Amino acid sequence: MHEEMLTSRAVHCPYCDTAFELLVDASQGSHMTWEDCPRCCAPIQLRISVSPQSGELEEVALGRDDDVV
């Protein structure tokens, strides 16, 4: 993990709508992972998009476990 590549994003749980800060490591490139909601503990699918040219975080998409593609 590279601290200079960490980005904080304000997001909302797709289950209970709780707002929380998500710390994303853009040094991993584009990827999918899971994070549990800090309030309701539901599994949230994260789709992280990172620009291959600049390495900048482009998008963080959250989904419910039944939305998995």
Secondary structure, 3 states (H helix, E strand, C coil): CCHHHEEEEEEECCCCCCEEEEEEEHHHCCEEEEEECCCCCCEEEEEEEECCCCCCEEEEEEEEHHHCC
